[in-house]
Amino acid sequence: MNAPVNSKKLIKGATGDWEIVLGLEIHAQVNSQAKLFSGASTEFGGDPNSHVSLVDAAMPGMLPVINEECVRQAIRTGLGLNAQVNLRSTFDRKNYFYPDLPQGYQISQFKSPIVGEGEVIVDVSDNETITVRIERLHLEQDAGKSIHDLHPTLSFVDLNRSGVALMEIVSKPDMRSSEEAKAFVTKLRTILRYLGTCDGDMEKGNLRADVNVSVRRPGEELGTRCEIKNVNSIRFIGQAIEYEARRQIGILEDGGSIDQETRLFDPGKGETRSMRSKEEAHDYRYFPDPDLLPLEFDQAYVDDLAQHLPELPDAKKTRFIADYALTAYDAGVLVAERSSADFFEDVAKGRDGKTAANWVINELFGRLNKKGEDIAASPMSAAQLGEIVDLIGEGVISGKIAKDLFEIVYNEGGDPRQIVETRGMKQVTDTGAIEAAIDAIIASNPEKVEQAKAKPTLLGWFVGQVMKSTGGKANPQAVNELLKAKLGIE
């Protein structure tokens, strides 16, 4: 797709501008208790080779049997990507040799995948949204893992991952910057987590990206691409793209040509390096797996799964904006994780949505982000934060007192309403007490009084003094009104 060239996304080379063209292949581990073709456990972190069935180890005569839960999860993911679900798909053997691939082939889907074309709407920034088209989603089995650092002269093979179900989600080459690619992976991971089809834990290898990078002069045909394999963090995806694009531009500007190849990203050095020349489909000698029948189901099966999908991020964001009068930015922050969105809704229930959002995003998320923690680690419950919002709304405490109360509840726990009572944190609304404080400050600052009458903006100084003398407990609105009356300021 030749989209209009965005000049802000171009990279300046020595001989002019260049455009990056990016497509991603995401390998997402399917959330299921058992593997794609065996009953072995998919649990992470077991002893080496402790989750391996005879099928996974490719013992002679062992036959694969499809796991229906993996099929369901792939269909649900397809629906979440607004994609075409194919009622008939087939499994193929992709032949290649690798020490941790015991069969000598991988069971995958080539010509007829379970899911066809779809799309993902991606917010790149506050004011930029792009649509990334999905080419296909297919099911395949993962390989094992080679371990090279346990012995000086030997390598070990752990087959615990062998046969684990993967969804390979292939995008069209619709992205034009590292920021777009990072935003796409972030959004895709959010959708998968909402659906519960993949936990998206990149540190465990449950979500990995192969990044296809090419460069071209704006408006020209697509250049030769290089594929960067198995990038396992969103930050590294950005770094790999930036380095690889510069590398290719340097070669082309020196009069060279790009070899189509597979590369690896070295996070330590921040660079990509050649791994092997890029294989084409015919190199893998694909053919239909003779041990597996075509995968067939009817539309009613798909419709039933569609009916039970959770509310997805885009729909939830739209609803938050409408129901809680939130900005698009605030709604986007809250729906980024399903658990965060649920927490916010518990706080906002029956309360002012904007106030609830401010406390969840600015105070709670701000505190958690400093420690690199998510909402699951919050020591404060939605009920406790909701109580603080209630106390503000009822005028029992001021915004300043609320921040002090937040600190106490966050660090020590307890019932916010009870804490306000026992620690004497109630806002002073008694106008008599406030008036007495104001009179004392006016009496001791006659020069300031005259200045304020001439320059009403000095009212803020008096407000500050009153709040200080009342320990921040005076009702700010009452203070303002009484001061204006006393000083004769309109």
N, C-alpha and C positions, 0 to 999 in steps of 0.2 A: 504494500500500500504506500504510494507516494504522497504522504501527508505534506501540507504546506511546511516549508522550512522555517523553523523558529531560530531567528538570528542569535537570540540570547543563548541558545544551546550549542552554538558552533564553537569549535576549538581553533584558536589561531595558530597556524603553523608558520614556518619560515617563508613559505611561498603562497600563503593565502589561507582561507578558511576551510575547515573540514567538518563533516557531520559524522557523528557516531551512530551506528545502527545496531540495535541490541535485540536479541531474542533469548528467552530463558527456558530451560528444561528443569522443572522442579521435581525432585524425587521425594515424595512424602510417604512416610511409613504409615500404613493403615492401622488405625486403632482396632485391634481385635485380640482376643485371648490366644488364638492359635494361628499358625502360619497359613500361607495361601493354599498349599497342597498337602499339608500334614497336620496332625494334632499336636505337634510340639509347641511348647510355650514360647511366647514372644517377649517375656519379661526381660527387662534390661538388667544387666549387672550380675548374671549368674556366673558360676565358675566356668572356665573355658570348656566348650563342647559338652555342657550339661543339658542343653535344650536342643538336642539333635535326635530326630527320628531316623529310621532306616531310609526313608524317602529323602530326607535332607542330606544324608551322607551318600546318596546315590548308590545304595547297595543293589546288586543285580536282582532283577525281577520286581523291584518295588514300583508301584504305580501311583501317580498323583491323583488326589481326589479334591475337587474344588471346595473351598470353604465359603459357604453362602454369605456369612457375615461380611467377608471382604467384598463380595459382589454388591451387597446392600450399601456398604460404605462408599464404594466407587460411584454407584448411581446417585446417592445422596449428595456427593461432592459435585457431580455433574449438574444436578439440579441447582445447587448453590452457586454454580458458575454460569447460570442461565444458558446451559449448553444442551445440545441435542443428545439424548440418550438413545443408543442403538439397541434395538430389541434382540439383535443377533450379532454376536462377535465371536472371534476365533482366537485360539492360542497358537503361537508359533515357537519354534526353537531358534534361538539366536546363538549361533555356534562361534565360540572363541575359547582359547585356552587361558586359564589363569589358575594358579595353585589353590586359591580359595573358592574355586567354582568346581565342585566335585563331579558334576555330571559332564563337564566339558561343553555345556551349553546352558543358556538361561531360558526359562519359559517366559515368554513375553507376548505382546500382541503387536502385530506389524500392520497388515493390510486392513484388518477389521477391528478397530478398538471399541471398547465398551461405551466410550463417550466421544462425541464429535465436537463441532465448533460451538464456542461460547464466548463470553466476554466478562471482563472485570473492570468496574469503574474505579479509578484510582485518584485520590486527592494527593497531588504532588506537593502543593503548598496551599495557603489559605485561599488564594485566588486562581489556582490552576488545577484543572481536572482533566485527566486523559482517559481514553478507553483503550485497554489492551485486549486484543482478540486472542482467544484460546483456540489453538488448532485442534487439539485432541487431548484426551486423558485415557491412558491405558493401564491395565494391571500387569505387573510382572513380579518375579521373585528376586529378592536381594541375594547378593553373594555373601560369602563368609568374610573373614578378616585375616589378613596376613600380619604377623607381628615380628618385627625385625630387631627389637632392642632388648630381648631377654637373654641372648646368647651371642658371643662374639663371632661364631661361624655358622650358626643355624638359624633358620627362620621357622616360626611356629604358625599353625593355622587354627583359628577358632571358628567353628561352624555354627555358633549360636544364632548369628544373623542369617545364615543360609536358609533360603526359603521363606523368609519374612515377606509379607505382602507389601509392595510399593505401588503407589499411584504415580506414574510419570505424567506431569502436566506440562504440555508444550505450548508456549506462547508463539504468536506471530512476531516478526521483527518490528514491533510497533514502538519501541522505546528509543529515545534519542539522547539520554544522559544517564550518568550513574545515579543521579537523584531519582529519576523516574524508575529505574530498575529497583532501587532500594525500596521505594514507596510501593511498587507492585508486589514485591515479595512480602513486605509487611502486611499489605491488605490481604493477599492470598492466605497468609498464615492466620490472620484474624478470622477469615471465612472458615477455614478448616477447623479452627478451635471452636467457633460457634456451633458448627455442625457436629463436632465431636468425632470427626473422621480421622484426624491426625493431631497429636499434641503439639506439633511444631517445635519441639525441643531440639534446636540446632546443635547444642553442645553434645547431645547424645547421638547425633547423626540421624535423628528422625526426620529432619528436613534438610535437604542438600540441594544446591543449585549448580547446574552446568550452564555457564554463561557464554553465549555466542556473540562475539564482537567483530564488527567490521567497520571500516571507515570509507568515506567517499567524499568527493567534492559535492557541494549542495546541488541537488537536482539531478545528479548523474545516476547511473545504474548501481545496483548493489555491488560492494566490493567483496573480495575473498574473505571469508570469515575464519576465525580461529575459535576453538571451543576450550574454555577454561573449566576443568572438571572438578566436581565435588567441593565447591566452596561452601563452608559451613557456618558463615556468620554474615549478617546483613552488612556490617561494616566492611568486612573483607570483600564482599561483592562490589561495593563502591570502589575500594582501593584497586582491586584487580582490573576493573573496567578502565579506570583512569590511567593506570600504568600501560595496559595493553593497547589502548587507543593511541597513546603517545608513541609507543614502540612502533606500531604500524605506520603512523604518520611519518616518523623519522625514516623508516625504510623507503616509503614511497617518495618522499621528497629527495632522497638520495638517488633516485632512479631505479630502485630495486622493486621487487614484487613480493607479495605476501604468499607464503606457502600455507595451504589449508592443512592445519594440524591441530592436534590436541595438546593443550598446555596445562600446567599446574601452577597454582598461586602459592608463593612462599610468603606467609605473613611476616616472618622475621625480617626478610629483606624488602618486603613490599613490592615484589616483582613476580612476573610470570616466567616460566621456563618451559622449554619444549619437552614433551613427554613421548609423543609418537606422531607419525603422519596420520591424518584423519582418515578413518575408515568410511567407506560408503556402504550402503545397505547390502550390496552384493558381496561385500567382503565377509559378511556374517552368515552367508548361505542360509537365509531364512527358509524354513518350510513348515507347513502345518504340523503341530505336535500330534503324532499318531495315537498317543495315549489319552487325549482329551477330546471329547465331543464339542461341537460348537456350543457356545453359551447362549441359551435362549430363554426369554421370559416375555410376558405380555404387558400391554400398556396399563392394565389394571394394577399390576405389581408396582409399576413406576408411579402411578397416580396415588397409590396408597402411601408410598414412601414420601411423596411430595406433600401430601396432606399433613404429615406429622413432622415436617421440618420445623426447627425453631425459627423465631423471628431473626432475620439476618442483619448484619451491621448497617447496610444502607437503609433498610426499612426502619430500623430502630432509630437511626439518626434523624430521619424525616419526622418520625413520631415525637422524638424528644424536642425537636425545634417547635413543632405544633403544640404539643401538650404542655410543655414546661416553659415556653417562651425563651428558649436558649438560643445563643448565637450558633452559627454553623460550626465555629471553631470549638466552642465548649462541648457541643453535642458530639463532635468528632473525637475529642479527647476521651469522653466518657464511654463511647461505644467501642473504643480500640480493643478492649478486652471484655468478654462477656461477663466476667465476674465483677469488673468495675461498673459496668452498666447496671447489673443487678443490685449492687451495693447502693449506687446513687438512687435507684428507684425506691429502695427501702427507706432511704433518708427523706426523699421528696414526697413520699405518700402523704397526701392531705396537707402538705406544706407548700410554701412558695418555692417553685422550682429553681428560680434564678439564685435565691439565697442558698438553697441546698447545694446547687452546683458550685457556687463560689467556695463554700466550705470544703466540699469534697475535693475539688481540683486544687485550689490554692493552698489550703492548710494541710489536708490529709495526704494528697498525692505529693505535695511539695516535700513533706516530711519523709514519706516513704522513698521518694526518688533519690534523696540525699544518701540513703543507705543502699540504694540499688534494689529495693524490695518492691514486691507487688502487693495488691490489695489483700491477698491471702495472709500476709504477714502483719496486717494492721492490728495493733493491740486495742484499738477502739472499734466498737461494733456500730452498725448502722443505727441501732436504737439509741445508743449514747449520743452520737452526733445529731440525730434527729431531735433529741431532748434539748441539746444546746441551741439548735435553730428555734425550737419552740420558746425557750426562755428569752431569746432576743425578740421574737415576734410578740410575746406577751409584755414586753417592756420591763421584765424582771431584771435583766442585765443589759448593759450597753455592749456595743461592738468591741470596745477595748477590754471590758471585763470578760467577754466571751473568749477572747484570745487567751487570757490568763486561765480561764476555766478549761479550755481545750488542752493546754499544757498539762494541767493537773490530771485530767481524765486520761490523756494519752500516756502519761508516764506512770500514774498510780492506779488508774482504773476508778471504779466507783460510780454511783448514781449522780449525774450532774445536778439535778434539782436538790438533792440532799446536801451535796458539797456547797452549793450556793447558800443554803440555810445555815449549815454548821460553821462555815468560814466567814459568814457575814459579807457575802459578795453582792448582795442585792443592790440594785441601782437606787439611788436616792431620788424619789419623785416628790417628796414633801417640799412644796414650794417655799414653806416657811424656812426650812433649813437651808435651802439653796439661796433664798433671799438674804439670809444672815451672812452667808459666805460672800455674796456679791457686795453687800454693804461694807463689809470689812475691807475688801480689796479696793473699792471706790474711795473709801475714806483715806486709805494710806497711799493713794496714787492720784492726787488732784491734777498734776500736770498731764498725766496720761488721759485723764477724763476729758480735759480741754482738747487735747490732740485728737481723741477719738471722735469728738463732736464735729471737729473740722474735717477729719479724715476717717469715715466710717469703717474702712478696711482694717483699722486697728482693733476692731471689735474682737478679732481672733485672739489677740493677746490676752484680753480679759477672760475670754472663754477658757483659754489654756490655764490661766491662774486659778480660776474657779475649780476647774477639773483637778488641778494639782492639790488644792486645799481640801477637796473632798475625797482624795485618794482615788480619783477617776470614777467615782460612783454616782456623781450627779447626772441626771438625765440631760444629755446635751441639748435636746430641743427646748426643754424648760429653761436651761441656762441662757440660751440664745434669746428667747422671747423676753425673759425678765431683764436681761442686760440692755436690750434695745429700749425697753420701756424706761428703765432707770436713767439711761444716757440720752434719751430723747432722739434715738436714731430710727429713721423709718426703715 
